[in-house]
Amino acid sequence: MAAIALVLLSTEPGREQQVVSDLKNMSEVSEAMVLFGEYDVYCKVCVDDFSQLSELILRNIRTLDGVVETTTLTAANDGK
C-alpha cells in the first residue's frame, strides 16, 4: 500500500520559493506551495511504503537548503 503524507515545512526567511522549487523537482512530490501562517511551505508526497517515506523526509526534504523544521502528517488511507 502506498504511503501518502503532507509535509509542513518551516524555512529560513526568504527561502520559501527556492524550497518549493527544490521540492517540485522531486518525483515523489505531487504538489508544493508557499503558505501564510504557522508553516511556510507545504508539500504532498506519495511513495511505495513508510520506509521510503522516512528516507525521503530524512535524507531529501529535511536536508534542503533553507529548511529549518518539518512536520509530517501521514494519511490513514488514500481516500478510496
VEXMIMAR-473290 format. One record per atom (N, C-alpha, C, O): atom name; residue in one letter; x, y, z; residue number from 1. Coordinates in Angstrom, 2 decimals. Example, Ala and Ser with C-alpha at 12.3 -4.5 7.8 and 13.67 -1.06 7.14 Angstrom:
<rec a="N" r="a" c1="13.19" c2="-5.69" c3="7.80" k="1"/>
<rec a="CA" r="a" c1="12.30" c2="-4.50" c3="7.80" k="1"/>
<rec a="C" r="a" c1="13.20" c2="-3.30" c3="7.80" k="1"/>
<rec a="O" r="a" c1="14.24" c2="-3.32" c3="8.46" k="1"/>
<rec a="N" r="s" c1="12.85" c2="-2.25" c3="7.08" k="2"/>
<rec a="CA" r="s" c1="13.67" c2="-1.06" c3="7.14" k="2"/>
<rec a="C" r="s" c1="12.90" c2="0.03" c3="7.87" k="2"/>
<rec a="O" r="s" c1="13.41" c2="1.14" c3="8.04" k="2"/>
This chain:
<rec a="N" r="m" c1="0.83" c2="-1.18" c3="0.00" k="1"/>
<rec a="CA" r="m" c1="0.00" c2="0.00" c3="0.00" k="1"/>
<rec a="C" r="m" c1="0.88" c2="1.24" c3="0.00" k="1"/>
<rec a="O" r="m" c1="1.87" c2="1.31" c3="0.73" k="1"/>
<rec a="N" r="a" c1="0.52" c2="2.21" c3="-0.79" k="2"/>
<rec a="CA" r="a" c1="1.28" c2="3.45" c3="-0.90" k="2"/>
<rec a="C" r="a" c1="1.22" c2="4.23" c3="0.40" k="2"/>
<rec a="O" r="a" c1="0.24" c2="4.16" c3="1.14" k="2"/>
<rec a="N" r="a" c1="2.27" c2="4.97" c3="0.66" k="3"/>
<rec a="CA" r="a" c1="2.32" c2="5.88" c3="1.81" k="3"/>
<rec a="C" r="a" c1="2.17" c2="7.29" c3="1.28" k="3"/>
<rec a="O" r="a" c1="2.98" c2="7.76" c3="0.47" k="3"/>
<rec a="N" r="i" c1="1.13" c2="7.97" c3="1.74" k="4"/>
<rec a="CA" r="i" c1="0.86" c2="9.35" c3="1.33" k="4"/>
<rec a="C" r="i" c1="1.01" c2="10.24" c3="2.55" k="4"/>
<rec a="O" r="i" c1="0.53" c2="9.89" c3="3.63" k="4"/>
<rec a="N" r="a" c1="1.66" c2="11.38" c3="2.38" k="5"/>
<rec a="CA" r="a" c1="1.86" c2="12.28" c3="3.51" k="5"/>
<rec a="C" r="a" c1="1.82" c2="13.73" c3="3.05" k="5"/>
<rec a="O" r="a" c1="2.15" c2="14.06" c3="1.92" k="5"/>
<rec a="N" r="l" c1="1.40" c2="14.57" c3="3.97" k="6"/>
<rec a="CA" r="l" c1="1.51" c2="16.02" c3="3.81" k="6"/>
<rec a="C" r="l" c1="2.66" c2="16.45" c3="4.70" k="6"/>
<rec a="O" r="l" c1="2.69" c2="16.11" c3="5.89" k="6"/>
<rec a="N" r="v" c1="3.58" c2="17.19" c3="4.14" k="7"/>
<rec a="CA" r="v" c1="4.74" c2="17.65" c3="4.91" k="7"/>
<rec a="C" r="v" c1="4.66" c2="19.17" c3="5.00" k="7"/>
<rec a="O" r="v" c1="4.60" c2="19.87" c3="3.99" k="7"/>
<rec a="N" r="l" c1="4.65" c2="19.67" c3="6.23" k="8"/>
<rec a="CA" r="l" c1="4.62" c2="21.10" c3="6.50" k="8"/>
<rec a="C" r="l" c1="6.03" c2="21.51" c3="6.89" k="8"/>
<rec a="O" r="l" c1="6.66" c2="20.89" c3="7.74" k="8"/>
<rec a="N" r="l" c1="6.53" c2="22.57" c3="6.25" k="9"/>
<rec a="CA" r="l" c1="7.91" c2="22.97" c3="6.47" k="9"/>
<rec a="C" r="l" c1="8.01" c2="24.40" c3="6.96" k="9"/>
<rec a="O" r="l" c1="7.28" c2="25.28" c3="6.50" k="9"/>
<rec a="N" r="s" c1="8.92" c2="24.62" c3="7.89" k="10"/>
<rec a="CA" r="s" c1="9.33" c2="25.97" c3="8.27" k="10"/>
<rec a="C" r="s" c1="10.67" c2="26.22" c3="7.60" k="10"/>
<rec a="O" r="s" c1="11.54" c2="25.35" c3="7.58" k="10"/>
<rec a="N" r="t" c1="10.82" c2="27.42" c3="7.04" k="11"/>
<rec a="CA" r="t" c1="12.05" c2="27.74" c3="6.31" k="11"/>
<rec a="C" r="t" c1="12.72" c2="28.98" c3="6.87" k="11"/>
<rec a="O" r="t" c1="12.13" c2="29.73" c3="7.66" k="11"/>
<rec a="N" r="e" c1="13.94" c2="29.19" c3="6.45" k="12"/>
<rec a="CA" r="e" c1="14.61" c2="30.44" c3="6.76" k="12"/>
<rec a="C" r="e" c1="13.88" c2="31.55" c3="6.00" k="12"/>
<rec a="O" r="e" c1="13.39" c2="31.32" c3="4.90" k="12"/>
<rec a="N" r="p" c1="13.81" c2="32.75" c3="6.58" k="13"/>
<rec a="CA" r="p" c1="13.12" c2="33.85" c3="5.89" k="13"/>
<rec a="C" r="p" c1="13.67" c2="34.08" c3="4.49" k="13"/>
<rec a="O" r="p" c1="14.89" c2="34.13" c3="4.28" k="13"/>
<rec a="N" r="g" c1="12.77" c2="34.22" c3="3.53" k="14"/>
<rec a="CA" r="g" c1="13.15" c2="34.49" c3="2.15" k="14"/>
<rec a="C" r="g" c1="13.52" c2="33.26" c3="1.34" k="14"/>
<rec a="O" r="g" c1="13.83" c2="33.39" c3="0.15" k="14"/>
<rec a="N" r="r" c1="13.51" c2="32.08" c3="1.93" k="15"/>
<rec a="CA" r="r" c1="13.91" c2="30.86" c3="1.23" k="15"/>
<rec a="C" r="r" c1="12.73" c2="30.02" c3="0.75" k="15"/>
<rec a="O" r="r" c1="12.93" c2="28.95" c3="0.17" k="15"/>
<rec a="N" r="e" c1="11.50" c2="30.49" c3="0.99" k="16"/>
<rec a="CA" r="e" c1="10.31" c2="29.71" c3="0.69" k="16"/>
<rec a="C" r="e" c1="10.21" c2="29.29" c3="-0.77" k="16"/>
<rec a="O" r="e" c1="9.98" c2="28.12" c3="-1.06" k="16"/>
<rec a="N" r="q" c1="10.39" c2="30.21" c3="-1.68" k="17"/>
<rec a="CA" r="q" c1="10.24" c2="29.92" c3="-3.11" k="17"/>
<rec a="C" r="q" c1="11.28" c2="28.91" c3="-3.59" k="17"/>
<rec a="O" r="q" c1="10.98" c2="28.03" c3="-4.39" k="17"/>
<rec a="N" r="q" c1="12.51" c2="29.05" c3="-3.10" k="18"/>
<rec a="CA" r="q" c1="13.56" c2="28.11" c3="-3.50" k="18"/>
<rec a="C" r="q" c1="13.26" c2="26.71" c3="-2.99" k="18"/>
<rec a="O" r="q" c1="13.48" c2="25.73" c3="-3.69" k="18"/>
<rec a="N" r="v" c1="12.75" c2="26.62" c3="-1.75" k="19"/>
<rec a="CA" r="v" c1="12.40" c2="25.31" c3="-1.19" k="19"/>
<rec a="C" r="v" c1="11.28" c2="24.68" c3="-2.01" k="19"/>
<rec a="O" r="v" c1="11.34" c2="23.48" c3="-2.31" k="19"/>
<rec a="N" r="v" c1="10.27" c2="25.45" c3="-2.38" k="20"/>
<rec a="CA" r="v" c1="9.18" c2="24.93" c3="-3.21" k="20"/>
<rec a="C" r="v" c1="9.73" c2="24.44" c3="-4.55" k="20"/>
<rec a="O" r="v" c1="9.35" c2="23.36" c3="-5.01" k="20"/>
<rec a="N" r="s" c1="10.60" c2="25.20" c3="-5.16" k="21"/>
<rec a="CA" r="s" c1="11.20" c2="24.80" c3="-6.42" k="21"/>
<rec a="C" r="s" c1="11.98" c2="23.49" c3="-6.28" k="21"/>
<rec a="O" r="s" c1="11.87" c2="22.60" c3="-7.12" k="21"/>
<rec a="N" r="d" c1="12.75" c2="23.37" c3="-5.21" k="22"/>
<rec a="CA" r="d" c1="13.51" c2="22.14" c3="-4.96" k="22"/>
<rec a="C" r="d" c1="12.58" c2="20.95" c3="-4.75" k="22"/>
<rec a="O" r="d" c1="12.84" c2="19.86" c3="-5.26" k="22"/>
<rec a="N" r="l" c1="11.51" c2="21.16" c3="-4.00" k="23"/>
<rec a="CA" r="l" c1="10.55" c2="20.08" c3="-3.76" k="23"/>
<rec a="C" r="l" c1="9.89" c2="19.62" c3="-5.06" k="23"/>
<rec a="O" r="l" c1="9.72" c2="18.42" c3="-5.27" k="23"/>
<rec a="N" r="k" c1="9.53" c2="20.56" c3="-5.92" k="24"/>
<rec a="CA" r="k" c1="8.86" c2="20.21" c3="-7.17" k="24"/>
<rec a="C" r="k" c1="9.75" c2="19.40" c3="-8.10" k="24"/>
<rec a="O" r="k" c1="9.26" c2="18.75" c3="-9.02" k="24"/>
<rec a="N" r="n" c1="11.05" c2="19.45" c3="-7.88" k="25"/>
<rec a="CA" r="n" c1="11.99" c2="18.65" c3="-8.68" k="25"/>
<rec a="C" r="n" c1="12.09" c2="17.21" c3="-8.20" k="25"/>
<rec a="O" r="n" c1="12.74" c2="16.39" c3="-8.86" k="25"/>
<rec a="N" r="m" c1="11.46" c2="16.89" c3="-7.08" k="26"/>
<rec a="CA" r="m" c1="11.48" c2="15.51" c3="-6.55" k="26"/>
<rec a="C" r="m" c1="10.29" c2="14.75" c3="-7.13" k="26"/>
<rec a="O" r="m" c1="9.15" c2="15.21" c3="-7.05" k="26"/>
<rec a="N" r="s" c1="10.55" c2="13.60" c3="-7.71" k="27"/>
<rec a="CA" r="s" c1="9.49" c2="12.83" c3="-8.37" k="27"/>
<rec a="C" r="s" c1="8.40" c2="12.38" c3="-7.40" k="27"/>
<rec a="O" r="s" c1="7.26" c2="12.17" c3="-7.81" k="27"/>
<rec a="N" r="e" c1="8.73" c2="12.23" c3="-6.14" k="28"/>
<rec a="CA" r="e" c1="7.76" c2="11.77" c3="-5.13" k="28"/>
<rec a="C" r="e" c1="6.79" c2="12.87" c3="-4.69" k="28"/>
<rec a="O" r="e" c1="5.76" c2="12.58" c3="-4.07" k="28"/>
<rec a="N" r="v" c1="7.11" c2="14.11" c3="-5.01" k="29"/>
<rec a="CA" r="v" c1="6.29" c2="15.26" c3="-4.59" k="29"/>
<rec a="C" r="v" c1="5.28" c2="15.57" c3="-5.68" k="29"/>
<rec a="O" r="v" c1="5.65" c2="15.89" c3="-6.81" k="29"/>
<rec a="N" r="s" c1="3.99" c2="15.47" c3="-5.34" k="30"/>
<rec a="CA" r="s" c1="2.94" c2="15.74" c3="-6.33" k="30"/>
<rec a="C" r="s" c1="2.51" c2="17.20" c3="-6.35" k="30"/>
<rec a="O" r="s" c1="1.99" c2="17.68" c3="-7.35" k="30"/>
<rec a="N" r="e" c1="2.72" c2="17.91" c3="-5.25" k="31"/>
<rec a="CA" r="e" c1="2.44" c2="19.35" c3="-5.23" k="31"/>
<rec a="C" r="e" c1="3.20" c2="19.99" c3="-4.09" k="31"/>
<rec a="O" r="e" c1="3.50" c2="19.35" c3="-3.08" k="31"/>
<rec a="N" r="a" c1="3.51" c2="21.26" c3="-4.26" k="32"/>
<rec a="CA" r="a" c1="4.21" c2="22.04" c3="-3.24" k="32"/>
<rec a="C" r="a" c1="3.85" c2="23.50" c3="-3.43" k="32"/>
<rec a="O" r="a" c1="3.72" c2="23.97" c3="-4.56" k="32"/>
<rec a="N" r="m" c1="3.69" c2="24.22" c3="-2.32" k="33"/>
<rec a="CA" r="m" c1="3.36" c2="25.64" c3="-2.42" k="33"/>
<rec a="C" r="m" c1="3.75" c2="26.38" c3="-1.16" k="33"/>
<rec a="O" r="m" c1="3.92" c2="25.79" c3="-0.09" k="33"/>
<rec a="N" r="v" c1="3.89" c2="27.70" c3="-1.31" k="34"/>
<rec a="CA" r="v" c1="4.18" c2="28.58" c3="-0.18" k="34"/>
<rec a="C" r="v" c1="2.88" c2="28.82" c3="0.58" k="34"/>
<rec a="O" r="v" c1="1.81" c2="28.94" c3="-0.02" k="34"/>
<rec a="N" r="l" c1="2.98" c2="28.88" c3="1.90" k="35"/>
<rec a="CA" r="l" c1="1.83" c2="29.12" c3="2.77" k="35"/>
<rec a="C" r="l" c1="2.02" c2="30.40" c3="3.56" k="35"/>
<rec a="O" r="l" c1="3.13" c2="30.90" c3="3.71" k="35"/>
<rec a="N" r="f" c1="0.91" c2="30.94" c3="4.06" k="36"/>
<rec a="CA" r="f" c1="0.94" c2="32.01" c3="5.06" k="36"/>
<rec a="C" r="f" c1="0.46" c2="31.39" c3="6.36" k="36"/>
<rec a="O" r="f" c1="-0.50" c2="30.63" c3="6.36" k="36"/>
<rec a="N" r="g" c1="1.11" c2="31.71" c3="7.45" k="37"/>
<rec a="CA" r="g" c1="0.68" c2="31.18" c3="8.74" k="37"/>
<rec a="C" r="g" c1="1.83" c2="30.54" c3="9.48" k="37"/>
<rec a="O" r="g" c1="2.99" c2="30.94" c3="9.34" k="37"/>
<rec a="N" r="e" c1="1.50" c2="29.53" c3="10.27" k="38"/>
<rec a="CA" r="e" c1="2.49" c2="28.90" c3="11.13" k="38"/>
<rec a="C" r="e" c1="3.60" c2="28.22" c3="10.33" k="38"/>
<rec a="O" r="e" c1="4.75" c2="28.22" c3="10.76" k="38"/>
<rec a="N" r="y" c1="3.26" c2="27.66" c3="9.18" k="39"/>
<rec a="CA" r="y" c1="4.24" c2="26.99" c3="8.32" k="39"/>
<rec a="C" r="y" c1="4.46" c2="27.81" c3="7.06" k="39"/>
<rec a="O" r="y" c1="3.58" c2="28.57" c3="6.65" k="39"/>
<rec a="N" r="d" c1="5.62" c2="27.65" c3="6.46" k="40"/>
<rec a="CA" r="d" c1="5.99" c2="28.44" c3="5.29" k="40"/>
<rec a="C" r="d" c1="5.73" c2="27.72" c3="3.97" k="40"/>
<rec a="O" r="d" c1="5.43" c2="28.36" c3="2.96" k="40"/>
<rec a="N" r="v" c1="5.84" c2="26.38" c3="3.97" k="41"/>
<rec a="CA" r="v" c1="5.73" c2="25.59" c3="2.75" k="41"/>
<rec a="C" r="v" c1="4.98" c2="24.31" c3="3.07" k="41"/>
<rec a="O" r="v" c1="5.06" c2="23.78" c3="4.18" k="41"/>
<rec a="N" r="y" c1="4.25" c2="23.82" c3="2.08" k="42"/>
<rec a="CA" r="y" c1="3.52" c2="22.56" c3="2.19" k="42"/>
<rec a="C" r="y" c1="3.89" c2="21.71" c3="0.98" k="42"/>
<rec a="O" r="y" c1="4.11" c2="22.25" c3="-0.11" k="42"/>
<rec a="N" r="c" c1="3.97" c2="20.39" c3="1.16" k="43"/>
<rec a="CA" r="c" c1="4.08" c2="19.50" c3="0.01" k="43"/>
<rec a="C" r="c" c1="3.35" c2="18.20" c3="0.29" k="43"/>
<rec a="O" r="c" c1="3.21" c2="17.77" c3="1.43" k="43"/>
<rec a="N" r="k" c1="2.88" c2="17.59" c3="-0.78" k="44"/>
<rec a="CA" r="k" c1="2.22" c2="16.28" c3="-0.71" k="44"/>
<rec a="C" r="k" c1="3.14" c2="15.28" c3="-1.38" k="44"/>
<rec a="O" r="k" c1="3.62" c2="15.51" c3="-2.49" k="44"/>
<rec a="N" r="v" c1="3.39" c2="14.17" c3="-0.69" k="45"/>
<rec a="CA" r="v" c1="4.28" c2="13.14" c3="-1.23" k="45"/>
<rec a="C" r="v" c1="3.57" c2="11.79" c3="-1.27" k="45"/>
<rec a="O" r="v" c1="2.70" c2="11.51" c3="-0.45" k="45"/>
<rec a="N" r="c" c1="3.96" c2="10.98" c3="-2.22" k="46"/>
<rec a="CA" r="c" c1="3.43" c2="9.63" c3="-2.34" k="46"/>
<rec a="C" r="c" c1="4.59" c2="8.70" c3="-2.71" k="46"/>
<rec a="O" r="c" c1="5.27" c2="8.90" c3="-3.71" k="46"/>
<rec a="N" r="v" c1="4.78" c2="7.69" c3="-1.87" k="47"/>
<rec a="CA" r="v" c1="5.84" c2="6.70" c3="-2.09" k="47"/>
<rec a="C" r="v" c1="5.25" c2="5.31" c3="-1.88" k="47"/>
<rec a="O" r="v" c1="4.09" c2="5.18" c3="-1.48" k="47"/>
<rec a="N" r="d" c1="6.03" c2="4.28" c3="-2.15" k="48"/>
<rec a="CA" r="d" c1="5.53" c2="2.90" c3="-2.07" k="48"/>
<rec a="C" r="d" c1="5.22" c2="2.43" c3="-0.66" k="48"/>
<rec a="O" r="d" c1="4.27" c2="1.67" c3="-0.46" k="48"/>
<rec a="N" r="d" c1="6.01" c2="2.88" c3="0.33" k="49"/>
<rec a="CA" r="d" c1="5.79" c2="2.41" c3="1.70" k="49"/>
<rec a="C" r="d" c1="6.38" c2="3.41" c3="2.70" k="49"/>
<rec a="O" r="d" c1="7.02" c2="4.39" c3="2.31" k="49"/>
<rec a="N" r="f" c1="6.14" c2="3.14" c3="3.99" k="50"/>
<rec a="CA" r="f" c1="6.58" c2="4.08" c3="5.02" k="50"/>
<rec a="C" r="f" c1="8.10" c2="4.10" c3="5.19" k="50"/>
<rec a="O" r="f" c1="8.65" c2="5.09" c3="5.67" k="50"/>
<rec a="N" r="s" c1="8.77" c2="3.05" c3="4.81" k="51"/>
<rec a="CA" r="s" c1="10.23" c2="3.06" c3="4.84" k="51"/>
<rec a="C" r="s" c1="10.77" c2="4.09" c3="3.85" k="51"/>
<rec a="O" r="s" c1="11.68" c2="4.85" c3="4.17" k="51"/>
<rec a="N" r="q" c1="10.20" c2="4.10" c3="2.64" k="52"/>
<rec a="CA" r="q" c1="10.61" c2="5.09" c3="1.64" k="52"/>
<rec a="C" r="q" c1="10.23" c2="6.50" c3="2.08" k="52"/>
<rec a="O" r="q" c1="10.97" c2="7.45" c3="1.82" k="52"/>
<rec a="N" r="l" c1="9.09" c2="6.63" c3="2.74" k="53"/>
<rec a="CA" r="l" c1="8.66" c2="7.94" c3="3.24" k="53"/>
<rec a="C" r="l" c1="9.68" c2="8.47" c3="4.24" k="53"/>
<rec a="O" r="l" c1="10.09" c2="9.63" c3="4.16" k="53"/>
<rec a="N" r="s" c1="10.08" c2="7.64" c3="5.16" k="54"/>
<rec a="CA" r="s" c1="11.07" c2="8.04" c3="6.15" k="54"/>
<rec a="C" r="s" c1="12.37" c2="8.47" c3="5.50" k="54"/>
<rec a="O" r="s" c1="12.94" c2="9.50" c3="5.85" k="54"/>
<rec a="N" r="e" c1="12.84" c2="7.68" c3="4.54" k="55"/>
<rec a="CA" r="e" c1="14.08" c2="8.01" c3="3.85" k="55"/>
<rec a="C" r="e" c1="13.97" c2="9.32" c3="3.08" k="55"/>
<rec a="O" r="e" c1="14.88" c2="10.15" c3="3.11" k="55"/>
<rec a="N" r="l" c1="12.84" c2="9.51" c3="2.38" k="56"/>
<rec a="CA" r="l" c1="12.63" c2="10.74" c3="1.62" k="56"/>
<rec a="C" r="l" c1="12.68" c2="11.96" c3="2.52" k="56"/>
<rec a="O" r="l" c1="13.35" c2="12.95" c3="2.21" k="56"/>
<rec a="N" r="i" c1="11.98" c2="11.90" c3="3.64" k="57"/>
<rec a="CA" r="i" c1="11.93" c2="13.06" c3="4.53" k="57"/>
<rec a="C" r="i" c1="13.28" c2="13.31" c3="5.19" k="57"/>
<rec a="O" r="i" c1="13.75" c2="14.44" c3="5.23" k="57"/>
<rec a="N" r="l" c1="13.89" c2="12.26" c3="5.72" k="58"/>
<rec a="CA" r="l" c1="15.14" c2="12.44" c3="6.45" k="58"/>
<rec a="C" r="l" c1="16.32" c2="12.80" c3="5.55" k="58"/>
<rec a="O" r="l" c1="17.15" c2="13.63" c3="5.92" k="58"/>
<rec a="N" r="r" c1="16.40" c2="12.19" c3="4.37" k="59"/>
<rec a="CA" r="r" c1="17.58" c2="12.39" c3="3.52" k="59"/>
<rec a="C" r="r" c1="17.40" c2="13.44" c3="2.43" k="59"/>
<rec a="O" r="r" c1="18.39" c2="14.01" c3="1.97" k="59"/>
<rec a="N" r="n" c1="16.17" c2="13.71" c3="2.02" k="60"/>
<rec a="CA" r="n" c1="15.98" c2="14.62" c3="0.90" k="60"/>
<rec a="C" r="n" c1="15.29" c2="15.93" c3="1.27" k="60"/>
<rec a="O" r="n" c1="15.70" c2="17.01" c3="0.83" k="60"/>
<rec a="N" r="i" c1="14.24" c2="15.84" c3="2.07" k="61"/>
<rec a="CA" r="i" c1="13.47" c2="17.06" c3="2.36" k="61"/>
<rec a="C" r="i" c1="14.10" c2="17.85" c3="3.50" k="61"/>
<rec a="O" r="i" c1="14.32" c2="19.06" c3="3.36" k="61"/>
<rec a="N" r="r" c1="14.40" c2="17.21" c3="4.61" k="62"/>
<rec a="CA" r="r" c1="14.98" c2="17.94" c3="5.75" k="62"/>
<rec a="C" r="r" c1="16.36" c2="18.51" c3="5.46" k="62"/>
<rec a="O" r="r" c1="16.80" c2="19.43" c3="6.14" k="62"/>
<rec a="N" r="t" c1="17.04" c2="17.97" c3="4.47" k="63"/>
<rec a="CA" r="t" c1="18.39" c2="18.44" c3="4.17" k="63"/>
<rec a="C" r="t" c1="18.42" c2="19.54" c3="3.12" k="63"/>
<rec a="O" r="t" c1="19.50" c2="20.03" c3="2.79" k="63"/>
<rec a="N" r="l" c1="17.27" c2="19.94" c3="2.60" k="64"/>
<rec a="CA" r="l" c1="17.24" c2="21.04" c3="1.62" k="64"/>
<rec a="C" r="l" c1="17.74" c2="22.33" c3="2.26" k="64"/>
<rec a="O" r="l" c1="17.44" c2="22.61" c3="3.42" k="64"/>
<rec a="N" r="d" c1="18.51" c2="23.10" c3="1.51" k="65"/>
<rec a="CA" r="d" c1="18.96" c2="24.40" c3="1.99" k="65"/>
<rec a="C" r="d" c1="17.75" c2="25.27" c3="2.30" k="65"/>
<rec a="O" r="d" c1="16.85" c2="25.40" c3="1.47" k="65"/>
<rec a="N" r="g" c1="17.74" c2="25.85" c3="3.48" k="66"/>
<rec a="CA" r="g" c1="16.66" c2="26.74" c3="3.89" k="66"/>
<rec a="C" r="g" c1="15.60" c2="26.10" c3="4.75" k="66"/>
<rec a="O" r="g" c1="14.79" c2="26.80" c3="5.36" k="66"/>
<rec a="N" r="v" c1="15.57" c2="24.77" c3="4.81" k="67"/>
<rec a="CA" r="v" c1="14.57" c2="24.09" c3="5.65" k="67"/>
<rec a="C" r="v" c1="15.05" c2="24.10" c3="7.10" k="67"/>
<rec a="O" r="v" c1="16.18" c2="23.69" c3="7.40" k="67"/>
<rec a="N" r="v" c1="14.18" c2="24.57" c3="7.99" k="68"/>
<rec a="CA" r="v" c1="14.51" c2="24.64" c3="9.41" k="68"/>
<rec a="C" r="v" c1="13.86" c2="23.51" c3="10.19" k="68"/>
<rec a="O" r="v" c1="14.48" c2="22.93" c3="11.08" k="68"/>
<rec a="N" r="e" c1="12.61" c2="23.18" c3="9.84" k="69"/>
<rec a="CA" r="e" c1="11.86" c2="22.18" c3="10.59" k="69"/>
<rec a="C" r="e" c1="10.77" c2="21.60" c3="9.70" k="69"/>
<rec a="O" r="e" c1="10.26" c2="22.28" c3="8.81" k="69"/>
<rec a="N" r="t" c1="10.41" c2="20.33" c3="9.94" k="70"/>
<rec a="CA" r="t" c1="9.31" c2="19.71" c3="9.21" k="70"/>
<rec a="C" r="t" c1="8.33" c2="19.05" c3="10.18" k="70"/>
<rec a="O" r="t" c1="8.70" c2="18.61" c3="11.27" k="70"/>
<rec a="N" r="t" c1="7.09" c2="19.01" c3="9.75" k="71"/>
<rec a="CA" r="t" c1="6.04" c2="18.26" c3="10.45" k="71"/>
<rec a="C" r="t" c1="5.37" c2="17.40" c3="9.40" k="71"/>
<rec a="O" r="t" c1="4.95" c2="17.91" c3="8.36" k="71"/>
<rec a="N" r="t" c1="5.26" c2="16.11" c3="9.65" k="72"/>
<rec a="CA" r="t" c1="4.71" c2="15.19" c3="8.66" k="72"/>
<rec a="C" r="t" c1="3.38" c2="14.63" c3="9.15" k="72"/>
<rec a="O" r="t" c1="3.27" c2="14.11" c3="10.26" k="72"/>
<rec a="N" r="l" c1="2.37" c2="14.74" c3="8.28" k="73"/>
<rec a="CA" r="l" c1="1.05" c2="14.19" c3="8.55" k="73"/>
<rec a="C" r="l" c1="0.84" c2="13.05" c3="7.58" k="73"/>
<rec a="O" r="l" c1="0.79" c2="13.27" c3="6.37" k="73"/>
<rec a="N" r="t" c1="0.73" c2="11.83" c3="8.09" k="74"/>
<rec a="CA" r="t" c1="0.55" c2="10.68" c3="7.21" k="74"/>
<rec a="C" r="t" c1="-0.94" c2="10.39" c3="7.04" k="74"/>
<rec a="O" r="t" c1="-1.73" c2="10.48" c3="7.98" k="74"/>
<rec a="N" r="a" c1="-1.30" c2="10.03" c3="5.83" k="75"/>
<rec a="CA" r="a" c1="-2.70" c2="9.73" c3="5.51" k="75"/>
<rec a="C" r="a" c1="-3.08" c2="8.38" c3="6.07" k="75"/>
<rec a="O" r="a" c1="-2.28" c2="7.44" c3="6.04" k="75"/>
<rec a="N" r="a" c1="-4.32" c2="8.26" c3="6.57" k="76"/>
<rec a="CA" r="a" c1="-4.81" c2="6.99" c3="7.08" k="76"/>
<rec a="C" r="a" c1="-5.06" c2="6.03" c3="5.94" k="76"/>
<rec a="O" r="a" c1="-4.87" c2="4.82" c3="6.08" k="76"/>
<rec a="N" r="n" c1="-5.49" c2="6.56" c3="4.78" k="77"/>
<rec a="CA" r="n" c1="-5.69" c2="5.77" c3="3.56" k="77"/>
<rec a="C" r="n" c1="-5.71" c2="6.73" c3="2.39" k="77"/>
<rec a="O" r="n" c1="-5.59" c2="7.94" c3="2.58" k="77"/>
<rec a="N" r="d" c1="-5.85" c2="6.21" c3="1.19" k="78"/>
<rec a="CA" r="d" c1="-5.80" c2="7.07" c3="0.01" k="78"/>
<rec a="C" r="d" c1="-7.15" c2="7.67" c3="-0.35" k="78"/>
<rec a="O" r="d" c1="-7.29" c2="8.27" c3="-1.42" k="78"/>
<rec a="N" r="g" c1="-8.13" c2="7.53" c3="0.50" k="79"/>
<rec a="CA" r="g" c1="-9.43" c2="8.15" c3="0.28" k="79"/>
<rec a="C" r="g" c1="-10.37" c2="7.37" c3="-0.62" k="79"/>
<rec a="O" r="g" c1="-11.46" c2="7.85" c3="-0.93" k="79"/>
<rec a="N" r="k" c1="-9.97" c2="6.19" c3="-1.05" k="80"/>
<rec a="CA" r="k" c1="-10.80" c2="5.40" c3="-1.97" k="80"/>
<rec a="C" r="k" c1="-11.63" c2="4.39" c3="-1.21" k="80"/>
<rec a="O" r="k" c1="-12.39" c2="3.64" c3="-1.81" k="80"/>
